[in-house]
Amino acid sequence: MNPLVVLWVLAWCGIILCAKRGYSEEDRRFVIDRDITFLSQGRSEKLDLYLPPDPKPGTTRPGIVVIHGGGWTVGDKSDPREKQIASVLANAGFVVANVNYRLATRETPAWPTCLEDCRSAVDYLRRRAEELALDPDRIGAIGASAGGTMALLLGIDSPETGFKPVQAVVAMYALSDLTQKPFESPMVFGVSREQRPDLVRVASPLFQIRRGFPPTLLFHGTADHVVPPGQSQRLADRLKEMNVVHELVLLKEAPHSFPIVNESNDLRDKVVRFFRQHLEPPTVPQK
């Protein structure tokens, strides 16, 4: 097995233990509609919809798509980290879609279906916007590791498919440049990066960032030995070059795959404030 895949699996197992210790449902103020079909017939991947209380009549709320990590080979929407993220955001009043997507196997590569699946989750929220009291023009994305890479890619439009990008992105210890080691591409793309460097470059957010990219919040641990923190630093430099509103938060001595709240760090308020700042409409002073 690819050594990097082994590291990703070990990190993924570690996050389950960490997130379990940091997650609590004692203040839960939402309901969950589980295993909703949002892809074409024959696809087994589903999404869970986290629904906060209905808003005031005549008002809408933002939506957020949560994308799990796992190196495009493992991971699930039911993992504790993703449930923790979705629960925190739903408690804060966001409609949350916690999604599964195509994972790579020896027979079937993940790309590009994995990204198309995540785009379909965004489109699903937009199609049900009226029913969910959701504003289709105020949707964000958050993901960790491989999920962070795809959350970033949701910030890019796709004229050929008509996909409209999300309006805010949070990426946790994401790969921004898949053309560099330690990432190895054969299982994910079905070919090596030497065979199709163009394909790997298209899947690398670093090379897709343009002016007008949505506001972005990046988290990375300085002790990450799976995805080096330089991946987020280079992305932050690119965002600055393109005059994109962004922030890079480097967590001292944090490894790969930390949740948004554990014994060492609590990122809940920062994530919620970021999405509120960039997805909620400004308050109009009463006369």
C-alpha positions as a printed Julia matrix, in Angstrom:
287×3 Matrix{Float64}:
   0.0    0.0     0.0
   1.15   3.54   -0.74
   2.93   4.85    2.41
   1.04   8.13    2.22
  -2.27   6.27    2.18
  -1.14   4.44    5.33
  -0.36   7.78    7.01
  -3.74   9.14    5.97
  -5.54   6.11    7.4
  -3.62   6.38   10.69
  -4.37  10.11   10.9
  -8.03   9.41   10.11
  -8.19   6.85   12.95
  -6.58   9.37   15.28
  -9.17  12.01   14.48
 -11.95   9.63   15.47
 -10.51   9.34   18.97
  -9.84  13.08   19.3
 -13.23  14.19   18.02
 -15.08  11.73   20.23
 -13.55  13.39   23.26
 -14.48  16.86   22.04
 -18.04  16.24   20.82
 -21.14  16.64   22.95
 -24.83  16.66   22.04
 -26.04  18.07   25.35
 -26.87  21.44   23.77
 -28.19  20.06   20.48
 -30.71  22.39   18.84
 -31.24  20.72   15.47
 -32.63  17.59   13.83
 -30.88  15.3    11.35
 -32.45  13.86    8.21
 -30.08  11.0     7.39
 -29.04   9.22    4.21
 -30.7   11.46    1.65
 -30.24  10.56   -2.01
 -28.73  13.47   -3.93
 -26.85  11.73   -6.75
 -28.04   9.91   -9.84
 -29.74   6.53   -9.73
 -27.39   3.71   -8.9
 -25.04   5.76   -6.71
 -24.81   4.64   -3.09
 -23.36   7.83   -1.57
 -25.8    9.86    0.53
 -25.88  13.06    2.55
 -27.16  13.93    6.02
 -29.11  17.15    6.4
 -28.71  18.99    9.71
 -31.69  21.31   10.22
 -31.76  24.07   12.85
 -35.09  25.47   14.05
 -37.14  27.24   11.38
 -36.24  30.92   10.98
 -38.63  33.78   11.43
 -41.34  33.92    8.74
 -40.12  35.64    5.6
 -36.43  35.14    6.39
 -33.84  32.66    5.15
 -30.58  31.26    6.51
 -27.28  30.25    4.92
 -26.28  26.7     4.05
 -22.95  24.91    4.42
 -21.59  21.72    2.85
 -19.31  19.61    5.07
 -16.83  17.38    3.21
 -14.98  14.57    4.98
 -11.29  13.79    4.55
  -9.4   10.53    4.18
  -7.06  10.92    1.23
  -9.85  10.15   -1.29
  -9.67   6.49   -0.21
 -11.35   6.34    3.23
 -13.67   8.47    5.35
 -17.39   8.96    5.79
 -19.95  11.6     6.73
 -20.55   9.68    9.94
 -16.97  10.2    11.16
 -16.87  12.07   14.5
 -14.95  15.06   13.12
 -17.53  15.69   10.39
 -20.46  15.13   12.76
 -18.81  17.56   15.17
 -18.39  20.23   12.5
 -21.93  19.78   11.17
 -23.4   19.89   14.68
 -21.55  23.06   15.65
 -22.71  24.83   12.49
 -26.31  23.61   12.74
 -26.42  24.77   16.37
 -25.3   28.17   15.09
 -28.31  28.32   12.74
 -26.86  27.09    9.44
 -28.52  24.44    7.27
 -25.8   21.81    6.86
 -25.33  19.07    4.27
 -22.78  16.51    5.48
 -21.86  14.53    2.38
 -20.3   11.36    1.09
 -18.67  11.23   -2.34
 -16.87   8.83   -4.67
 -13.78   7.29   -3.07
 -10.95   5.69   -4.99
 -10.62   1.93   -5.26
  -8.16  -0.21   -7.17
 -10.75  -0.49   -9.94
 -12.2    3.03   -9.94
 -10.44   6.38   -9.51
 -12.07   9.08   -7.42
 -11.43  12.0    -9.78
 -13.35  13.81  -11.2
 -16.48  12.19   -9.79
 -15.55  13.13   -6.21
 -15.67  16.84   -7.07
 -18.8   16.46   -9.18
 -20.49  14.8    -6.18
 -19.6   17.72   -3.91
 -20.92  20.16   -6.5
 -24.11  18.11   -6.61
 -24.49  18.57   -2.85
 -24.31  22.35   -3.29
 -26.84  22.16   -6.13
 -29.08  19.98   -3.95
 -29.24  22.7    -1.29
 -30.02  25.3    -3.94
 -32.8   23.21   -5.45
 -34.45  22.8    -2.03
 -33.79  26.39   -0.99
 -37.43  27.45   -0.69
 -38.44  24.3     1.19
 -35.52  24.65    3.62
 -35.89  28.43    4.08
 -32.39  28.66    2.66
 -30.76  31.47    0.69
 -29.29  29.8    -2.44
 -26.83  32.67   -2.83
 -25.36  32.22    0.67
 -23.75  28.8     0.75
 -20.34  27.92    2.16
 -18.13  24.83    2.26
 -15.84  23.37    4.9
 -13.61  20.32    4.7
 -10.57  18.72    6.26
  -7.56  17.21    4.49
  -8.82  15.86    1.14
 -12.2   17.36    2.03
 -10.51  20.73    2.47
  -9.05  20.44   -1.02
 -12.5   19.86   -2.46
 -14.05  22.63   -0.36
 -11.52  24.96   -1.98
 -12.41  23.64   -5.43
 -16.07  24.46   -4.73
 -14.97  28.09   -4.67
 -14.25  27.88   -8.4
 -16.98  28.15  -11.02
 -17.43  25.64  -13.83
 -18.83  27.32  -16.94
 -18.97  24.01  -18.81
 -21.33  22.51  -16.21
 -23.02  25.71  -15.04
 -21.86  25.23  -11.46
 -21.92  28.41   -9.41
 -19.23  28.56   -6.7
 -19.9   28.77   -2.98
 -19.56  32.11   -1.21
 -17.13  31.18    1.62
 -14.63  28.38    2.25
 -12.96  26.89    5.33
 -10.14  24.43    4.59
  -8.37  22.5     7.34
  -4.87  21.12    6.58
  -5.75  20.78    2.91
  -3.56  19.81   -0.01
  -3.41  22.85   -2.29
  -0.78  21.54   -4.72
  -1.27  17.91   -5.74
   1.65  18.07   -8.17
   4.1   17.88   -5.25
   5.11  15.05   -2.95
   4.0   13.59   -0.59
   0.8   13.24   -2.66
   0.75  10.23   -4.98
  -1.97  10.2    -7.6
  -2.48   6.76   -9.25
  -5.4    5.57   -7.1
  -7.08   8.97   -7.01
  -6.74   9.8   -10.71
  -6.17   6.4   -12.28
  -2.86   7.68  -13.65
   0.38   9.02  -12.22
   1.1   12.74  -12.16
   3.95  12.06  -14.6
   1.44  10.6   -17.06
  -1.14  13.4   -16.68
   0.39  16.45  -15.0
  -2.38  18.57  -16.53
  -5.06  16.53  -14.76
  -3.36  16.8   -11.37
  -2.82  20.53  -11.85
  -6.54  21.1   -12.53
  -7.32  19.35   -9.23
  -4.87  21.58   -7.32
  -6.57  24.65   -5.81
  -3.27  26.56   -5.8
  -3.32  26.82   -9.58
  -7.04  27.56   -9.87
  -7.29  30.59   -7.58
  -8.3   33.76   -9.44
  -9.49  37.21   -8.45
 -13.01  36.99   -7.11
 -12.38  33.73   -5.23
 -14.6   33.61   -2.13
 -13.33  34.57    1.35
 -11.23  31.75    2.75
 -10.18  30.6     6.22
  -7.26  28.15    6.44
  -6.15  26.04    9.41
  -2.94  24.01    9.54
  -0.85  22.4    12.25
   2.86  23.2    12.41
   3.58  19.53   13.26
   1.64  18.12   10.3
   3.81  15.39    8.75
   1.15  14.17    6.31
   0.35  17.45    4.56
   3.16  19.95    5.21
   1.97  23.35    6.48
   3.75  24.91    3.52
   0.8   23.73    1.42
  -1.48  26.19    3.23
   1.18  28.9     3.37
   1.65  28.81   -0.41
  -2.11  28.93   -0.86
  -2.36  31.93    1.47
   0.35  33.66   -0.56
  -1.63  33.03   -3.74
  -4.85  34.31   -2.15
  -3.01  37.47   -1.09
  -1.65  37.92   -4.61
  -5.22  37.7    -5.98
  -6.55  40.15   -3.34
  -8.81  37.49   -1.84
 -10.06  38.01    1.72
  -8.38  35.25    3.7
  -6.75  34.2     6.96
  -4.23  31.45    7.68
  -4.22  30.11   11.24
  -1.18  28.0    12.11
  -1.72  25.89   15.22
   1.51  25.34   17.1
   2.54  21.69   17.37
  -0.8   20.49   16.01
  -0.55  17.31   13.89
  -2.58  16.34   10.86
  -6.3   15.68   11.3
  -7.26  17.71   14.37
 -10.99  18.38   14.91
 -12.4   21.86   15.44
 -12.57  21.28   19.19
 -10.49  19.04   21.45
  -8.36  19.36   24.57
  -5.77  21.49   22.74
  -7.78  23.83   20.53
 -11.28  25.21   20.22
 -11.93  26.63   16.75
 -15.72  26.69   16.95
 -16.2   30.41   17.51
 -13.71  31.35   14.81
 -15.37  29.11   12.22
 -18.89  30.25   13.1
 -17.88  33.94   13.1
 -16.21  33.53    9.71
 -19.26  32.0     8.1
 -21.59  34.52    9.72
 -19.43  37.4     8.52
 -19.38  36.22    4.91
 -22.73  34.42    4.52
 -25.19  36.38    6.6
 -26.58  39.65    5.22
 -25.53  42.84    6.98
 -27.88  44.08    9.68
 -29.96  47.05    8.57
 -30.32  49.59   11.4
 -33.9   50.2    12.39
 -35.16  53.74   11.85
